[in-house]
Amino acid sequence: MNFEKKSRYLLITLMLLLYLIFMVTILMDYNHSVVLMLFATVITFCVLIACYRLPIHYDHYTTDKRESILLSLWIPVVAVFTFFINNNTELGIVLIASMIGTIAAFLPLVLRKSGFVRQMPEAIYCGAFVGMTSYETAQSYLFILIAGLCAAVLYFMLRVFFKGVGGKLGSIAFGGVFFASLLYFISY
C-alpha cells in the first residue's frame, strides 16, 4: 500500500474516531435510552461502512498547499468572531452562525473571478460552527482560538474527503473543540 493510500485510511480512521467520541458523549448524556443507544450504534456502523466503501474523495479542490493553509486559517478567525458576537449581543448563536454562513455563501457571487473565494464559504461556515461553542465549555477567547486552530488542522487534512457526507463541517468543528478541551484538560 502506497503512502497516499495509507494516509487516506489514517485520516478516515481519525474522522471515524471523532464520530465515535461524539456518539459516546451523546450516550453518556442519555444513557437511560436503549433506543438511542441502538440508533447511535447503527449510525456509527453505517458511517464506518460508507467511509471505506463509497467514493468520498473530491477532485475539484485545489492541491496548492499554500492556498489550502490560507483557507484553513479562516476557521479560527471566524470562530473567534462568532464567539465574540454571541457573547456581546442577544441575537442567539444559531442566528449569528446562519448570518455568517449566508454572508459567506454570497462571497463567490460578489468576487466571481477568484477561485480562492469560491472555496471560502466552507471554511467560514466551519469556523462559525466552532464559534457556536457554549460559554460553559469555552470560557475564554484563547480556548476558541485553540479550538479554531485544531479545527483548521483537521480541515486542512480532511477537506478533500467525505464527498456527499453530511455533517463534515460540524464534525470537524466538534473535533477542534474536543482536541482543545483535551489540551486544556492535560495542561491543568
KAPE-V399973 format. One line per field, one symbol per residue. ss: DSSP state (2 for helix, 1 for strand, 0 for the rest). A space follows every 50 residues. Layout:
ss=???
This chain:
ss=00222222222222222222222222222000022222222222222222 22200010000000222222222222222222222222000022222222 22222222220000222222222222222220000000002222222222 22222222001000000222222222222222222220
